[in-house]
Amino acid sequence: MTGFGGANTRRNGYVIASEIKTVNNRYFKAALRISDGFSSLEPRIEFLLRSKIDRGTINVQLNIRREENLSRFQINEAALSYYIDRARRTAESESGVVLGSAAEYFRLPGVIEESERTESADASWEAVEENLRLALDALTEMRRREGDEMGKAIHAHCADLTSRIAKIEELVPSVAKRYREKLIERVTAIMAEHRLDTDYTDFIREIALFVDKSDISEEIVRFRSHLEQFGAAMKMSEPSGKRLDFLTQEMFREVNTIGSKANFSEITYWVVDMKTIIEKIREMVQNVE
């Protein structure tokens, strides 16, 4: 499900800005972009994301910096003393040589160097976690609103499926009746044309075989069961997207079998209509948590 959340925070000496974006995906996939020096936090960040998001493509951009940037640097006193001592000796041995200013010494190689202190994952994680939770809360709220609208559409589609399967069930008795009438009409005409006696025992046997092969009552029962389970899954508090996806596939399978077995134009019409509705549901549930 699509969504966006961001947060800007200051804590424990860290200034943090984050952006989290999600797009539809049947599986969980996280792409992280984090400030240099904080890559050790990636496993913790992914674990936090998984605790809030079941599936989707998640793009996280996390900018972390210390409030005091100068604290990253220090004066190499040994190098500074070396340059000052050498300049002093040069000034004493050569006339006209003047000692440089402090600013000039600080620009010399090795005098100002980056501190060897590395960022502690434990020290920064508390601040990072607080920031990401705020961003995730904003993301979740946006996704929740989208989910509410999607849920209304899915419920409407399920109501349409309920009415369609009822129409198909009403047509079931007509299937055998229509087949019997057509069979008798055609065979009787052929027998009359060739002046042959009609044995209705064969008709009864043929009709019984057709009714057995075209019986879709079991598929209708299973379809209704899947639809009922689908409605129950929609009400679950825990993530149910994968369950909904599976039930949608099973409903499509039953409808497809109904169309194949019934072999009746009016039922085929409703089967095509139901397949279109189920396909719409399938596209939506693949994005549901």
N, C-alpha and C positions, 0 to 999 in steps of 0.2 A: 504494500500500500504506500502511496506517495505521501511525503510529509517533509517538513523542515522545522528545525529548532536550533536556536543559538543562545549563547550566554557570554557575558563579560564579567569577570570577577577578579577580586584581589584578596589574597589570603596567604599567610605565612611567608610574606615577602615575594610572592609570585603574582604576576599579572597574566591572566589567562583569557583568551578569546577562542570560542569554539563555534563551529557550524556543523550540524548533522543533517544530511539529506538522505531520504530513502526513496527508492523507486521500486516498481513491482518486480518480483522475482519469486519463482516457486520455492527457491532454496535460500539459505542464509549466506550472504557474501559481503564481507567487510573490506573496505579500502581505506587505509589510514594514512594521513599526512600530518606528521608531528614535527615540531621544532627540533633542530639538531641537539643532540645530547640527551634526549628523552625517549629514545627508541626502546629502552628497557621497559617502558610502561605499556607497550603494545599488548602483551598477553592480558594484563589487567583490564585494559580498555575493552578488548574484545569480549572478555568474560562479562563485563558490565553490560555491553551491548546485547549479548545473548540473553541476559537476564530480563531484558525489557522488550526485545524484538525477536520473534520466532523465525520469520523469514522475510526476505527482501534484500535488495542491494543497498548497502549502507555506505555512504561516503562521509568520512569524518575529517575535518580540517581543524587542527589544534595548534594554536600559537601560544607558546609558553616563554616567558622571560622573567628575569629577576628585576625587582624594582630598582635596585642599585646596580646598574650595569658596570660601574667602575670597580665593583668588588671582584670582578672577574680578573682584574689585572693587579700586578704587584711590581715593586721596584726590586731589581736584582742588585742588591747592595754591593756585591763583589765586583760586578761589571762596572758599576758607577764609580767605585773606589779606584778601579784600575784605570779608567779613563781620566779621572781627576789627577791621579798620581803621575800618569804619563804626561798630561798637559803641563803639570807643575814642573816636572823635570825638563821638559822641552823649553818652557818659558825661562828657566834658570840658565840653560845652556846656550840659548839663542836670544840675541838681543832683538827687541821689537815684537816678540811673540806675546800675545795677551791671552789670558785664560778666558774660555768661552762662558756664556751665560748658562744658567740652570736649564732653560728650555732647550738649548742646543745639546746639552748632555743627555737629556731625556729622549732625544731623537736618535741617539746613537744605537747601533744594533745591540740587542741583548739587554739594554738597560730596563726597558719596560717589557714585561713578558706576561703572558696569560697565566693565571694561577693554575697550579696543578690540581687544585681541588675539583673533583668531579661532582656533578649533580647527583644527589642521593635520590633513588627512586622512592624510598620510604618518606623522605622529607617533602617531596613534591606531590606524591600521590594524593594526600589528603586534600590539597587544594585542587588538583585536577579532577578528582572524583566529585567534589562538590560542584564544580563547574559543569561537568558532563551530565550530572543528574538534573541540573536545572535545564540544560539543553534538551535532554531526553523527555522531561516533563512537558516542555513546549511542543516537542515533536509528537508525543503521544496524544496530546490534546487535539492537534491538527488531524492526526490519523483517526482519532475517535470520531470526530465530526464527519470525516469522509466515510467512515465505516457505518455510521448511522444512516446516511443517505443511501449507501449501497445496500444496507440491510432492508430498507423499505422497498427498493427495486426488486431484490431477490424474493421477498415475501410475496410481492405482486405476481412475479413469475411462477412461484409455487402454487398460488391460487389458480392461475391459468392452467397449470398442469393438472390440478385436481379436477377442474371442470372438463378438461379434454379426455382424461381417462374415464370419466363417468359417461361421456358421450360414446366412447368406444365400447364400453361395457353394454350400453343399451343396444348397440348394433350387433352384438354377438349372436343372438338368436336368428337374426336375419341372414347370417352367413350360410348356415346349413339349409335354410328354407330356399334362399335364392339358388344355391347350388343344386338342390333337389329338383326345383322347377325347371331349370335350364337343362339338367341331365335328362329328365323325363321327356321334355319337349324335343330335344335333339334326337335321342335314341328312338323315340316313338315315330318320328318323321322318317328316320332311316328304315326302321322295321316295316313301316307301311309302304314305303317305296319299293321294298324288295319282297313285300307280301310274306313277312315272317311273323311268327308268333312272339309276343312279348312276355318274357319271364321276369316278373317284378321282384323275384328273389335276388336276382343279380343287382337290381337297382338298390335294394335295401342294403346289400353287402357293400356296394360301392359308396353309398352315402355314409354308412357307418365308418368306413375307412377314412373318408374325407373329413368327417366331423372330428375323428380322433386326431388326425394330423393337424387340423386347423384350430384345435382347442387352445385358446389363449387365456383361459381363466387363471392358470397358475402364474403366468407372466403378469397379469393384472394385479394379482395379490402381492407378488414380490415388488412390483413397482410402487404400490401404495405403501408397502412396508418401508422401502427406501425413502419415499417422500416423507413419511412420518419420522424416520430417524434423522432425516435432513433437518426438519423443523426443530427437533430436540437438540441437535448439535448447534443450531443457530442460537439457542438460548444458553449454551454452556458458558461459564465464566472463564475457563481456561482456553488457550488457543485451540481452535478446531478447524483451521483452514485445510489441513491435509485430510481430515475426516470428510469434510464437505466435498473436497475434490474427488475422493474415492467414491462417495455416494452418487455424485453427479455422473461419473463414468458408469456405475452400475445401472442408474436410471436410463441412460442412453442405450445400454446393452439390452435392457428389457423392452424398450420401445422398438428398437431395431428388430428384435425377435418377433414382436407382435405384428409388425408390418410384413415380415417374411412369411409367417405362418397363416395369418388371416387371409391374405391374397384377395382382398375385397376393396374395391375402389373407394368407398366412403371411409373405411377405416384407414386406408392409405393416406387419404387427405389429412386426417387428424394426426397420423403418425408423423408426416412431414412437418406439420405445424408444431408438434411437440418437440421434434428434433431441433427446430429453430430456437425454441424457448430454452431448451436444455443447453444449447451451445452458448446462449447469452449468459446463462447462469455459470457455466464452466469458465468463461472468460473472467467473470467477476470473482468467483471463489478462489481462483489461482492467486489472487492478490490479498486474500483474507488471512489474518493471523491464525 
